[in-house]
Amino acid sequence: MRIRLHGTPAETTATLAALARVLTIRAVSRPYPDRPPSTRHRIYLDATPREDTRP
């Protein structure tokens, strides 16, 4: 599946780490910044569900 994260660099980094606990992250794009004066950017993930997501 393709997932788009949109937020500040800190938000997208934290969200990527959380998603990596339950998904297998296959690829992460470079950050695409929003137009100024926005401080947000987008990153795109290619991911698949993990077989076993139990802690």
C-alpha positions, -999 to 999 in steps of 0.1 A, spaced: 0 0 0 11 36 -5 8 59 24 13 97 25 24 114 57 19 151 59 32 172 88 62 188 103 95 169 100 93 158 137 57 146 132 64 126 101 95 110 117 76 100 148 47 86 128 70 67 105 86 50 136 52 41 150 40 27 117 72 6 114 61 -13 145 30 -27 127 39 -25 90 68 -36 69 81 -4 53 95 -12 19 104 23 7 104 59 20 105 89 -4 125 120 1 106 148 18 86 171 -4 82 205 12 50 225 10 51 259 -5 64 286 19 56 299 44 45 263 54 68 243 76 52 210 67 63 184 42 51 152 27 67 118 26 54 87 8 58 52 21 54 18 4 43 -6 31 27 -40 37 10 -54 67 32 -76 89 22 -112 94 24 -110 132 17 -76 148 15 -89 184 39 -71 208 
